[in-house]
Amino acid sequence: MDLSENRLESLPPQMRRLVHLQTLVLNGNPLLHAQLRQLPAMTALQTLHLRSTQRTQSNLPTSLEGLSNLADVDLSCNDLTRVPECLYTLPSLRRLNLSSNQITELSLCIDHQPFAS
């Protein structure tokens, strides 16, 4: 599902019913205060693109543990100051774009995760 470059300020609760959805692209939407609580229920997601959606540490889900198939995450062009902790629990993550953020530190958690090379 590609909803890029719209004027979405939030996602409807019904999105959590899309349990077989594999791709969600929300690039360029003003999701400033949206917490994206629907994401953990979307267990089939493989691709999640949230470029330029005003993401910060406070408006990302704290846990994405149920998204074991998530392999491609784009959080570029946001206001993140560090790599979100929830990303370290994604066992299938193969591509992570965090360019054009405000990142000033990397978490020590990176030392404890078995990332494939």
Secondary structure, DSSP 8 states (H G I E B T S, - for coil): -B-TTS--SS--GGGGG-TT--EEE-TT---TT---TTGGG-TT--EEE-TTS---GGGS-S--TT-TT--EEE--SS--SB--GGGGG-TT--EEE--SS---B--GGGGGS----
